[in-house]
Amino acid sequence: MMKQRGFSLIELMVAVGILILINTIIFAKYPELSQRMAIKRTSEEIALIARQAQAYSMGIKRPASGGDDYFGFGIHFDKNSSKSFVLFADSDSDKAYDKNKGELFQEFKISTGDYFSELETCDSSDTCSKAIILDVVYPRASSMAVINNDNSSSYARVTIKSPSGDKEKKIKIWISGQISVD
């Protein structure tokens, strides 16, 4: 008599049951995982654009308007527009974003639903004060930043929150040029 090989119906049902259980656990955690990944992507993108402003100020990047002038570059946040921010060319070297003077280089919209909830300037003793407008400017040929045209600030902190408000990331932009995401 030949022995039959294969799975019995009970073994097959146990295997399918285990797969269903694993998939249920994975799909139950998917929204949370997706939200964590989105806020991480948003915060890293903002840090990258701040680094881009620094690199542009060190290089020879010029606005599309042309001319032989080379400018410092900066990143501008406005609390009233918490889902977008601006990379700008500081054409008048006043270390602040002037929308009416054509300093807009590129505007970035946050498409993940995340938003920046707090803008802060902090001193060396970690005493922070809230700001409505935050400009971090890298003057021409300098890797050192100027924050809100104030020499007493050691770093700027931008807090990014998820749409539900339960997840957040903090981006620190130091005057020394260091940029970190916590």
Buried (B, 14 or more C-beta within 10 A) or exposed (E): EEEEEEEEEEEEEEEEEEEEEEEEEEEEEEEEEEBBEBBBBBBBBBBEBBBBBBEBBBEEBBBEEEEEEBBBBBBBBBBEBBBBBBBBBBBEEBBBBBEEEEBBBEEBEBEBBBBBBBBBBBEEEEEBEEBEEBBBBBBBEBBEBBBBEEEEBBBBBBBBBBEEEEBBBBBBBBBEBEBEBE
